[in-house]
Amino acid sequence: MTTLSFWPIIVASIVAFGIGALWYSPILFGREWMALTKLDDADLARKRARGMWKYYLTQLIATIVMFGVLAFVIADTSARTALDGAFVGFLGWLGFTLTEAVGALMWDKKPFKLAMIQVVGTLVNLVVGGAIIGAWR
């Protein structure tokens, strides 16, 4: 039976939120992402007025689930180092996130640049989160 520690999952989730805040900020890809998703500052203001904390809470729960599953896979593969964990995170991204993005590009006609912003952001989070979880073992 594989045992998991909750702390690396929580730490990886918090780090992922920090990465996401930077990734989708005006410093990196925030303005491009907003333009490609056809969002503007007024849309964000409306979301804030409705209680943006609900969106953040939902995303936090989804992120904890993602890293919980990744932690289980890392533990089940006997990964023992940050590099091992990062590699497992990369494999998860390659096998699931990237392949799903190909479908979104083909069938949903999602703009390539938008898909790349989202897919590469997920890659960074999975590799860093995998490294955190792997190092904790």
C-alpha positions in Angstrom: 0.0 0.0 0.0 1.4 3.4 -1.0 1.3 6.1 1.7 1.2 9.7 0.9 2.3 12.8 2.9 -0.2 15.6 2.6 2.4 18.4 3.1 4.3 18.1 -0.2 0.9 18.1 -2.0 0.0 21.4 -0.2 3.4 23.0 -0.8 3.3 22.0 -4.5 -0.2 23.5 -4.8 0.8 26.8 -3.1 3.9 27.0 -5.4 1.7 26.3 -8.4 -0.5 29.2 -7.4 2.5 31.4 -7.3 3.7 30.2 -10.7 0.2 30.8 -12.1 0.0 34.3 -10.6 3.3 35.2 -12.4 2.4 33.2 -15.6 -0.9 35.0 -16.0 0.3 38.4 -14.9 1.1 41.3 -17.2 4.8 40.5 -16.6 4.5 37.3 -18.6 1.4 36.2 -20.5 -1.5 37.8 -18.8 -2.3 40.4 -21.4 -1.9 38.0 -24.3 -4.1 35.4 -22.5 -6.8 38.0 -21.8 -6.8 39.1 -25.5 -6.9 35.5 -26.8 -9.8 34.6 -24.4 -11.5 37.8 -25.2 -11.5 39.0 -21.6 -11.0 42.6 -20.6 -10.5 44.5 -17.4 -14.2 45.0 -17.1 -14.8 41.2 -17.2 -12.3 40.7 -14.4 -13.9 43.5 -12.3 -17.3 41.8 -12.7 -15.8 38.5 -11.5 -14.2 40.3 -8.5 -17.5 41.8 -7.7 -19.2 38.4 -7.7 -16.6 37.0 -5.4 -13.5 35.9 -7.3 -12.5 33.9 -4.2 -14.9 31.1 -5.4 -12.9 30.8 -8.6 -9.6 30.6 -6.6 -11.0 28.1 -4.2 -12.2 25.9 -7.0 -8.9 26.1 -8.7 -7.1 25.3 -5.4 -9.1 22.2 -4.9 -8.5 21.1 -8.5 -4.7 21.8 -8.0 -4.6 19.8 -4.8 -6.4 16.9 -6.6 -3.9 17.1 -9.4 -0.9 17.0 -7.1 -2.5 14.3 -5.0 -2.7 12.1 -8.0 0.8 13.0 -9.1 2.1 12.2 -5.5 0.4 8.8 -5.7 2.1 8.1 -9.1 5.5 9.3 -7.9 5.2 7.1 -4.8 4.0 4.1 -6.8 7.0 4.4 -9.2 9.4 4.5 -6.3 10.7 7.9 -7.4 13.0 9.2 -4.6 14.5 12.5 -5.8 13.4 15.8 -7.1 14.7 14.9 -10.5 12.7 11.6 -10.5 9.5 13.6 -9.4 10.1 16.2 -12.1 10.4 13.4 -14.7 7.2 11.8 -13.6 5.5 15.2 -13.7 6.9 15.7 -17.3 5.6 12.2 -18.3 2.1 13.1 -16.9 2.1 16.3 -18.9 3.3 14.6 -22.1 0.8 11.8 -21.8 -2.2 13.7 -20.7 -2.0 17.5 -21.0 -0.2 17.8 -24.3 -2.3 15.1 -26.0 -5.5 16.8 -24.8 -4.2 20.1 -26.1 -3.8 18.6 -29.6 -7.5 17.7 -29.6 -8.4 21.2 -28.4 -6.3 22.7 -31.3 -7.9 20.4 -33.9 -11.5 20.2 -32.8 -12.2 23.3 -30.6 -10.2 25.6 -33.0 -8.4 27.0 -30.0 -5.8 29.6 -31.0 -2.3 28.0 -31.1 -0.8 30.7 -28.9 -3.5 30.3 -26.3 -3.0 26.6 -26.2 0.7 27.1 -25.8 0.3 29.6 -22.9 -1.9 27.1 -21.1 -0.1 23.9 -21.9 3.4 25.2 -21.1 2.1 26.7 -17.9 0.8 23.3 -16.9 4.2 21.8 -17.9 6.0 24.1 -15.5 3.6 23.4 -12.7 3.8 19.6 -13.1 7.6 19.6 -13.4 8.1 21.9 -10.4 5.3 20.2 -8.3 6.8 16.8 -9.2 10.2 17.9 -8.1 8.8 19.1 -4.8 6.9 15.9 -4.2 9.8 13.7 -5.3 12.3 15.6 -3.1 10.0 15.2 -0.1 10.1 11.4 -0.3 
